[in-house]
């Protein structure tokens, strides 16, 4: 009986841990795509891509038009890094 109960608990708990990691990675990828979209919109509007990560923080992340409810944050707590050479946010793995 105890083994049956432990099996049922494991069957419900383990998938939540496995899928939560996948969901966080998917959310992170979506945030990176959204940040890169904001960069592209700036360039298409005639602006230059930020020259440094500090400029990226000031010009893109502080833009309330693109982020009215706040800056997208990595669900795993990692910082999104900007690559001034490519003009894109660098994807990271979880």
C-alpha positions, 0 to 999 in steps of 0.5 A: 500500500505504501509503495502504491501511494509513493508511486502515485505521488511520484507520478504527479510530482516528477512531471511538474519538475521536468516540464517546468524546466522546459517551460522556463526555457521556452519563456526565456527564448520568447523573451529574447525574441521579443527583445531582439524585435524591439532592437529591430523596430528601433533600427527600422525606425531610423535609429542605430543599434546600441553601441554598448550593453549600457546603451542597450539598457538605457535605450531598449530596456527603459522603453516603456512603449515596448515594455509597458509592464516592465522588462522581460526577465529570464524565468531562471534569474539570468541576465540577458546580455547584449552583443554590440557586434551583432546588435542582438541579445545573446541566447543562453542555455538553462 
